[in-house]
Amino acid sequence: MASKPTTRVSKTVTAATAKQRLLKQLICSDAPEQALRYYGFQRIAGVDEVGRGALFGPVVAAAVILPESLDELANAGLKDSKQLTREERESLDQQIRGMALAVCVAEVDAETIDRVNIYQATRMAMLAAVQGLALVPDHLLIDAMRVDHPCRQTKLIYGDALSLSIAAASVIAKVHRDALMRELDAVHPGYGLASHKGYGTPEHRRALAEIGPCALHRRSFAPVRGVDPDAALEEEASVELLFEDADLDEGLGEAEWA
């Protein structure tokens, strides 16, 4: 008797889901800090940002210098802020601030993001947070980036899921930015900022399509630019500045654009 063919069900996993699964498998500890202390570094600042992918408001960075013993934070469940509930983050925020040797939070606004791009704005926010610390660090542990600072630096991929110092910075930054978004929700109603914190959720995109962007939206981001009534005028003005009238009259539409 012939056997029946086996039917295999293929399950597609998105990149975001795969990343979340990976992050949950990583262990957040003080191993990176202990390795640096072995080489003589003492004032180690963890640095991280939040809001890099949002469509609204500033990108926020935090820098945190913690004491040598981090057992208290490890036992409290400190890890990447995105894997914590609001209640857990706010509790840890108070705990971190209570034991940290130095903490600083810095913002770079939407206008600057549009002017210099989000990558450079993120580096600016991180640098400002480091420069604002009450203690001068002798080493920076940064989540996946480097900044223009003279002290030694370690760029740690998935740092907020591996280093307690970086995780502490991520919690401080996120609690600060989330609170700011709740405040701005009252100033700029209709977008749902208190719920999605300015990210490009379907709710936020629908609001953008219906009422358009406000002054604190990042107009260089495609979802905002696509519904910005001023975008076409700005683009037309920039073309007029680049070309003489004669150029515009002589078959500009036939040009090949890169």
Summary of the structure (lengths in Angstrom):
residues: 258
radius of gyration: 22.8
end to end distance: 63.3
largest distance: 82.5
contacts: 784
relative contact order: 0.16
helix: 49%
strand: 14%
